[in-house]
Amino acid sequence: MAYATPQRFIQEYGLDETTQLLADEQQLLTSQLLSDALAGSWTGTPSVAEQAAANAAKDRITRKLVTVSNFMDGYLRGAVTLPLSVNDANAGTLEECCIALVREGVADDSDNVTERIVDIADRWRTWLKDIQSGKVTLVTSAGDEVPGRGRVRTGQAASAFNWGAFPPTRSW
């Protein structure tokens, strides 16, 4: 399950930037073509090559959203029980994380990637590592900790061993 949609990505960064990030080598992709491909119907009469470029861009961002979500799950799986509820307070945070990491992923050449894009993605990767290590805890919309994987972070784990069955020890 992807934590974000192409429409949410466009809402965050705008149609023009999304088009620029997904632009093909032949420069056929336009904002209108991308919008049409995402909507599933064509405005006007785009050529077969233009339709193919727009569909390839739609497939690329959709695929990247899924692969980044799977990447995020790799970190989250060690700390919380998946899948997470879409209504949790953390759902919006996970969506933002996904969108920022996808932005870096599709900004794959020097024309698109900036130091700012990389810095934001690095911050989100650090956050995911902090969740995995237990430094950060995800919470539900009610403020409760999201059910975890039952791992021990500190202290001694609960045991079914009957420690009281031993006779008391003597101090010498």
N, C-alpha and C positions, 0 to 999 in steps of 0.2 A: 504494500500500500504506500503510495506516495504521500509525503507530508504536505505537499503543495500542488497546485495545478498551474498549467501554462497561463491561464487567465489571472491567477493571483500574482504570478511573476510579472506579468505585464502591468498589473495594477501597481505593483511596487516600483518598478523601474521605467515604466512607460513603453508604449508601442514602438517609438522611434529607436530607443536604446536596444530593445529586444531584437528588433529587425537588424540593427547594426551588428549585434553580437552573433546573430544567426546567419548573416549574409553569406551567400555562396560565392565561389570564386568568379563566376561569370557576372556577378552583380545584377542578377535578375530579380532577386527578392525585394519587394517593396512592403511598406507597412500595410497597404490595402490587401496585397496578396496573402500576407501572413494572417491578417484578420479573417480573410475569406477561408483560408485553409482551416483555421481553428473553428470557424463557424460551420464548416462543411458545405458551403455553397459559394459560388463565384459571382462576383460583381463584374459586369462587363464580359468581355470575351478574351481572357488571358490565353496565351499560347500554351501548348502542351509543355514546353520547356519551363515556362513561368509557373504553371501548376505543379510541375515536378519539383521545382526549387522550393515552392511554398510548402508542399507536403513533406519534403525532406527536412525543412526547418521545423515544422510542427512535430515530426517524428523525433528529431534530434532533441528538442527541449523536453518532450514527453519522456523519452528514454533517459535523459540526464536526470530528470526529477525522480524517476524510479531508482536509478543506480545510486544517487546521492542519498535517498531515503534508506536504501539497503545498507549503505555505508554507515549512516547514522545508527541504524538498528544494531550494527555490529558493536558499537560502543554502548548503546542503551541496554542491550540484552544482558550484559553482565550485572546490571544494577536494578533493573525493573522488569516486571512481567509484561511481555508484549502479547498482543497489540495493546497500545494505550488507547483510552477512550478519547474520541474526538471532542468531547465536551470538557475535558480537563483544562485547567488553567494553563498547563504547559503546552497545550496544542498550538496556541498562537506563537509561542516561543519556538517550538520545533518547526513550525512553518517558516518563520523568519530565518532560522538556522539553515534550513533546506534551501530556501531561495538564495541566500548569500553564497552558499557553497556551489549551487548551480550556476550562479552568475560568474564565479571564478572559473568553473568548469567549461562554460561556453565561451568565455573570453580567452580563447586559446592561442592568440597570436599577439604580437607586439602592437598591432593597430588597436586592439581592444583592451588588453589587460593593463591595469594601473596599479601602482603601489597601494593605493587605498583599497582597491578590490581585494588584493592579496592579504592586506592587514586585517580586514574585516573577516575574511574567511579563516585566517589563522586564529583570530579571537574565538570564533565559533568552534573550531577544532579543539582548542584548549578547553572550552566549556564542556564539550562532549567527553574529553578525557577526564575532566573533573567529576562528571557524573559517573563515569565508569569506576573511578577510584574511590568514590564515596565522599569527595570533598563538597559536592553539590548534590542536593536532593530535589527531585521533581515533586511537585505537589498537585493535588487535585483542586478543582474549583472551590471546594470547601476548606482548603488549607491543610488537608491531611497529606501525609507522605504517600506517594504512589506505591502500591504494593511492590515489594522488592523480591529478589531471588532467594532470600533466606541466607545470605552469606554473612559471615561474621566480620564486622569491621574493626571492632575493638573488644577486648575482654574475652571471656570464655563462652563458648557455645553451650547451649542447653544440652544436657545429657540425660539419657534414660538409665544410666548406671546408678545403682543404689549405694551411694557413698555412706549412708547411715547404717549399713549392715555390718560395718567393721566395729570391733570393740573400741572404746575410747582409748586414746594413747595416753601414756603417762609422761609426765615431765620428770626427768631425772635431775 
